[in-house]
Amino acid sequence: MTYNQYLATAHWADLAQERKMMAQYRCERCGRSDRRLDCHHLRYRGKDGRSLRFREELSDLQVLCAECHMMLELIKRLSHQGPDFGENEIEPWMFDYDEDDAA
């Protein structure tokens, strides 16, 4: 099963919904609730090296608005981190972004 096929499963939909509810339908980075929310994997593999598909814990996931998710993925690509980066490998200062700074 490909990753995109996994994201289309009822299991993922239920898990993502539960995680969004746990985050009170707010981005856990910027706090906004007026944008589309994504459920982001903090890691894709367990300590045993196996894929976490169908066995994620809610703590393996983070709720992000589309903009914060895009920013995180951009930072990940620019820092050349592969898909299995650890949640602590991205420092908070790398992700500080203020919309007013972009103007």
Residue pairs with C-beta under 8 A, 6 or more apart in sequence:
1 53
3 53
6 12
6 53
6 54
11 54
15 39
15 56
15 58
15 61
16 39
16 61
18 58
19 39
19 58
19 61
19 63
20 37
20 39
20 63
22 58
22 63
23 37
23 63
24 33
25 33
25 37
26 32
26 33
26 37
26 63
27 33
27 35
27 37
27 63
27 64
27 65
27 68
28 62
28 63
28 64
29 62
29 64
29 65
29 68
29 72
29 95
30 65
30 67
30 68
32 65
35 65
35 66
35 67
36 65
36 66
37 63
37 64
37 65
37 66
38 63
38 64
38 65
38 66
38 69
39 61
39 62
39 63
40 61
40 62
40 63
40 64
40 69
40 72
41 52
41 56
41 60
41 61
42 59
42 60
42 61
42 62
42 86
42 87
43 52
43 60
43 84
43 85
43 86
43 87
44 51
44 52
44 83
44 84
45 51
45 52
45 84
46 52
46 55
52 60
62 87
64 72
68 95
71 95
71 97
72 90
72 95
75 90
75 94
75 95
76 85
76 90
79 90
79 94
81 89
81 90
